[in-house]
Amino acid sequence: MSPYDFSLLQAIPEPALFTRSNRVVAFNPAAGQLFDGIAQQSPVPECLLCEPPAAAMVLAGGQRWHMSASSLEDGTLYLLHIARQEAISIPQLDGVMRCLRQQVAQLLLSTQMLGREPDSRDTADRLAGMNRTLCRMLRMTEQLDLLRSLEADTFSYLPVTLDLAGLCREVCLAADGLLAEAELHLDFESPLSSLLVSGDSALLEKLLLELISNAARAAAEGGTLTLSLARRNGRALLTLSGPGGGKDGRSLVQLLAGDPPTDRIPQPGEGAGLGLALAQQVVTLHGGTLMMEQRDGVHVTVALPLCPSNAPLSVRTPRADYYGGFAPALVELSDLLPDSAFAHLDVE
């Protein structure tokens, strides 16, 4: 980087840094304030690392940023721009209300049909459809409630030491069995038998399922999603990747990295975007970062701090039931699954 380019870097008002071989070469005052301990030749902040350099959304310093990482002849230039966005926008709320009205109407119609033809051969199918609608309504109302409490800082966050690798295996096992109904497959890959983090197991489970749900929505039938877990520099790195080309024509990158439309209500099948807003809140609550990369298909990385080696171990406490007795994976994936997945449910 030439002295002239270095002067330009210092003049940029928002965080900017120049790196070479994953080491910081130069940075401006805004980057120095955002990243504690940054210095020349220090490692690139973990939340900015992506291969190849790309445009992404990151969470840093408790705020959401749009990041661009541009490859230059002698290094990589990182530029960050703050993304100002309310947790729940008016169009999102309008979308929620419309979805709920549609679901209530569907429930009323199914109930009327059951009343008219109580002995019909279609009774089991109608009941399965009603269960699906109930799960979709439950998912949306719980998303609203959790977002409200997290945004208002009234959520009772009592983290315990938990095995993130074990949680990922449990979630992937449950989700893969259900995604097969939608002709999708989910793999979990990790060389780690266990990895301890501090957090709320129910919220982290909800985070995983939300990311899986949106990745599945962006994937075409027959696609395979991959969730991987690794350890790097004192952080747990969760990476979810998969193909694009789904029916709704959207990718997780567009949903997270792009500003949501403010001039229209979300269309049927799009949802209201509450789950992704909730995912951002959960990651921030756990002191982590979330990054989306501009690739074909889906590529999202969540970095969470590991437990210190001397941290006391805790027994996983009973979690709050955010799912009304239904299986968590069933509720979170309810928008994707056919009615047949909701037949013969055993409510816990």
C-alpha positions in Angstrom: 0.0 0.0 0.0 1.5 3.3 -1.1 1.7 6.4 1.2 -1.0 8.0 -0.9 -3.3 5.0 -0.5 -2.6 5.0 3.3 -3.7 8.6 3.5 -6.9 7.8 1.7 -7.5 5.0 4.2 -7.3 7.4 7.1 -9.8 9.7 5.5 -12.5 7.1 5.3 -15.1 7.8 8.1 -16.2 4.3 8.6 -14.0 1.3 9.6 -11.5 0.3 6.9 -8.3 -1.9 7.0 -5.8 -3.2 4.6 -4.4 -6.7 5.2 -1.8 -9.1 3.7 -1.5 -12.8 4.4 -4.3 -12.5 7.0 -2.3 -9.9 8.9 -3.3 -6.2 9.4 -1.0 -3.8 7.5 -2.9 -0.6 8.0 -6.2 0.6 9.5 -8.0 3.8 10.1 -9.2 5.3 13.5 -12.8 3.9 13.1 -11.5 0.4 12.7 -9.2 0.9 15.7 -12.3 1.8 17.8 -14.4 -1.1 16.5 -11.8 -3.8 17.0 -10.2 -3.8 20.4 -6.5 -4.6 20.3 -6.0 -4.2 16.6 -2.5 -3.3 15.6 -0.1 -3.6 12.7 0.8 -7.3 12.0 -2.0 -8.5 14.3 -4.3 -11.2 12.9 -7.3 -10.1 10.8 -10.4 -9.9 13.1 -12.1 -13.3 13.0 -15.5 -11.9 12.0 -14.0 -10.5 8.7 -12.3 -13.7 7.4 -13.9 -15.2 4.4 -12.6 -17.2 1.5 -12.6 -16.0 -1.2 -12.8 -12.3 -0.3 -16.4 -11.3 -0.7 -19.3 -9.0 0.2 -20.9 -10.0 3.5 -22.9 -9.0 6.5 -21.0 -9.2 9.8 -21.9 -8.5 13.4 -19.1 -6.6 15.2 -19.2 -4.4 18.3 -22.8 -5.3 18.9 -23.8 -3.7 15.5 -24.6 -5.0 12.1 -22.3 -4.0 9.2 -22.2 -4.5 5.5 -18.6 -5.6 4.6 -16.8 -5.7 1.3 -13.4 -7.5 1.1 -11.7 -6.6 -2.2 -8.6 -8.4 -3.4 -5.8 -6.0 -4.5 -2.4 -6.7 -6.1 -0.6 -6.6 -2.7 -3.3 -7.5 -0.2 -7.0 -7.2 0.7 -9.0 -4.1 1.5 -11.9 -4.4 4.0 -14.6 -1.7 4.1 -17.5 -1.7 6.6 -20.7 0.3 6.4 -23.1 0.3 9.3 -26.5 -1.2 8.4 -29.2 0.7 10.1 -32.3 -1.5 10.5 -35.0 -1.9 13.0 -35.4 -5.4 14.4 -39.0 -5.5 13.3 -40.1 -3.1 10.5 -43.6 -2.0 9.7 -43.7 -4.1 6.5 -42.6 -7.1 8.4 -45.4 -6.6 10.9 -47.8 -6.2 8.1 -46.5 -9.5 6.6 -47.0 -11.2 10.0 -50.5 -10.0 10.3 -51.4 -11.2 6.8 -49.8 -14.6 7.3 -51.6 -15.1 10.6 -55.0 -14.1 9.0 -54.3 -16.6 6.2 -53.5 -19.3 8.7 -56.5 -18.6 10.8 -58.7 -18.8 7.7 -57.2 -22.1 6.8 -57.9 -23.5 10.2 -61.5 -22.3 10.1 -62.0 -23.9 6.7 -60.4 -27.2 7.8 -62.6 -27.2 10.9 -65.8 -26.6 8.9 -64.9 -29.4 6.5 -64.3 -31.8 9.3 -67.7 -30.9 10.8 -69.5 -31.5 7.6 -67.8 -34.8 6.8 -66.7 -36.3 10.1 -66.3 -39.8 8.7 -64.6 -38.8 5.5 -61.5 -40.7 4.3 -59.8 -37.3 4.1 -60.1 -36.7 7.9 -56.5 -37.7 8.6 -55.2 -35.5 5.8 -57.2 -32.6 7.1 -55.9 -33.1 10.6 -52.3 -33.2 9.3 -52.9 -29.9 7.5 -54.3 -28.3 10.7 -51.3 -29.4 12.6 -49.0 -27.9 10.0 -51.0 -24.6 10.2 -50.8 -24.6 14.0 -47.0 -25.1 13.9 -46.6 -22.2 11.4 -48.7 -20.0 13.7 -46.7 -21.0 16.7 -43.4 -20.4 15.0 -44.4 -16.9 14.0 -45.9 -15.8 17.4 -42.9 -17.2 19.3 -40.5 -15.3 16.9 -42.4 -12.1 17.7 -42.3 -12.7 21.4 -38.6 -13.5 21.5 -37.7 -10.6 19.3 -39.7 -8.3 21.5 -38.0 -9.5 24.7 -34.5 -9.5 23.2 -34.9 -6.0 21.7 -36.3 -4.6 24.9 -33.5 -6.3 26.9 -36.1 -8.1 29.1 -35.0 -11.6 28.1 -33.7 -13.6 31.1 -30.3 -14.9 29.7 -28.8 -17.5 32.0 -26.1 -19.2 30.0 -24.7 -22.7 31.0 -21.8 -24.7 29.7 -23.0 -26.9 26.9 -21.6 -29.2 24.2 -22.1 -27.4 20.9 -21.0 -30.4 18.9 -23.6 -32.6 20.6 -26.3 -30.0 20.0 -25.4 -29.8 16.3 -25.6 -33.6 16.0 -29.1 -33.7 17.7 -30.4 -30.8 15.6 -29.1 -32.2 12.3 -30.4 -35.7 13.0 -33.9 -34.3 13.7 -33.8 -31.8 10.8 -32.5 -34.3 8.2 -35.3 -36.7 8.9 -37.9 -34.0 8.3 -36.1 -32.4 5.3 -36.3 -35.8 3.5 -40.0 -35.1 3.2 -39.1 -32.0 1.1 -36.5 -34.0 -0.9 -33.6 -32.3 0.8 -30.6 -33.7 2.7 -28.6 -32.3 5.6 -25.1 -33.4 6.6 -23.1 -32.6 9.7 -19.3 -32.6 9.4 -16.9 -32.1 12.3 -13.7 -33.7 13.5 -14.6 -32.7 17.1 -16.3 -35.1 19.4 -17.3 -32.2 21.7 -16.8 -28.5 21.9 -17.8 -26.5 25.0 -19.4 -23.0 24.7 -21.4 -20.9 27.1 -25.0 -20.2 26.1 -28.7 -20.9 26.1 -29.2 -24.3 24.5 -32.8 -23.5 23.4 -31.8 -20.3 21.7 -28.8 -21.9 20.0 -31.0 -24.7 18.8 -33.5 -22.1 17.5 -30.6 -20.3 15.8 -29.4 -23.6 14.0 -32.9 -24.5 12.9 -33.6 -21.0 11.6 -30.4 -21.0 9.5 -31.2 -24.5 8.3 -34.7 -23.5 7.4 -33.7 -20.5 5.4 -30.9 -22.4 3.6 -33.4 -25.1 2.7 -35.8 -22.5 1.4 -33.1 -21.3 -0.9 -32.1 -24.8 -2.1 -33.7 -26.7 -5.0 -35.2 -30.1 -4.5 -32.6 -32.9 -4.2 -30.0 -30.5 -2.8 -27.7 -31.2 0.1 -27.0 -28.8 2.9 -23.9 -29.1 5.0 -23.4 -27.9 8.6 -19.8 -28.0 9.8 -18.2 -27.2 13.1 -14.6 -26.4 13.8 -12.4 -24.7 16.3 -10.2 -21.8 15.4 -8.3 -19.3 17.7 -10.5 -19.8 20.7 -13.8 -19.7 18.8 -16.3 -22.2 17.6 -16.9 -21.8 13.9 -20.3 -23.0 12.6 -20.6 -23.0 8.8 -23.7 -23.8 6.8 -23.4 -24.2 3.1 -25.6 -25.4 0.3 -26.8 -24.9 -3.3 -29.2 -22.2 -4.5 -31.9 -22.3 -7.0 -34.9 -22.7 -4.8 -38.5 -22.0 -5.9 -38.7 -18.6 -4.2 -35.6 -17.4 -6.1 -34.0 -15.9 -3.0 -30.8 -16.8 -1.2 -29.8 -16.4 2.5 -27.2 -13.8 1.3 -30.0 -11.6 -0.1 -32.0 -11.9 3.0 -29.3 -11.0 5.4 -26.7 -9.0 3.5 -29.2 -6.9 1.5 -31.4 -4.2 3.0 -35.0 -5.5 3.2 -37.6 -3.8 1.1 -39.4 -1.0 2.9 -42.1 -0.2 0.4 -44.0 -3.4 0.2 -45.5 -6.1 2.4 -43.6 -9.5 2.1 -45.4 -11.7 -0.5 -47.0 -15.1 0.3 -44.3 -17.7 0.8 -41.6 -15.2 1.6 -42.4 -14.9 5.3 -41.8 -11.7 7.2 -38.1 -12.1 7.8 -38.5 -12.4 11.6 -36.4 -15.6 11.9 -33.3 -13.9 10.4 -33.7 -10.9 12.6 -34.0 -13.3 15.5 -30.9 -15.1 14.4 -28.9 -11.9 14.5 -30.1 -11.1 18.0 -29.3 -14.6 19.3 -25.7 -14.4 17.8 -25.2 -11.0 19.4 -26.5 -12.1 22.7 -23.9 -14.9 22.8 -21.1 -12.5 22.0 -20.6 -14.0 18.5 -20.4 -12.8 15.0 -22.4 -13.8 11.9 -21.2 -13.5 8.3 -22.8 -14.1 5.0 -20.7 -14.4 1.8 -21.8 -13.5 -1.7 -21.5 -17.0 -3.3 -23.7 -19.2 -5.5 -26.2 -20.7 -3.0 -25.7 -20.3 0.7 -22.7 -19.8 2.9 -23.1 -18.5 6.4 -20.6 -18.6 9.2 -21.3 -18.1 12.9 -18.4 -17.6 15.3 -19.0 -18.2 19.0 -16.5 -17.8 21.9 -15.4 -21.0 23.6 -15.6 -21.6 27.3 -12.4 -20.8 29.2 -10.4 -23.9 30.1 -11.0 -23.2 33.8 -14.8 -22.5 33.4 -17.0 -24.5 35.8 -19.0 -27.2 34.1 -22.8 -26.9 34.5 -25.5 -29.4 34.0 -27.8 -28.4 31.1 -30.8 -26.9 32.7 -34.4 -27.7 31.5 -35.0 -25.3 28.6 -38.0 -23.1 28.1 -40.5 -24.6 25.7 -40.8 -22.2 22.8 -42.7 -24.8 20.7 -45.9 -25.5 22.6 -45.0 -29.2 23.0 -44.3 -29.8 19.3 -40.9 -31.0 18.2 -38.6 -27.9 17.7 -37.4 -29.0 14.3 -41.0 -29.6 13.1 -42.1 -26.1 14.1 -39.0 -24.4 12.7 -39.2 -26.2 9.3 -43.0 -26.1 9.1 -43.0 -23.7 6.2 -41.1 -26.2 4.1 -42.7 -29.5 4.9 -45.8 -31.2 3.3 -48.9 -32.0 5.3 -47.8 -35.6 5.5 -45.0 -34.7 7.9 -47.6 -33.6 10.5 -49.7 -36.7 10.6 -49.8 -38.8 13.8 -48.0 -36.2 16.0 -47.2 -36.9 19.6 -47.2 -33.6 21.4 -44.7 -33.6 24.3 
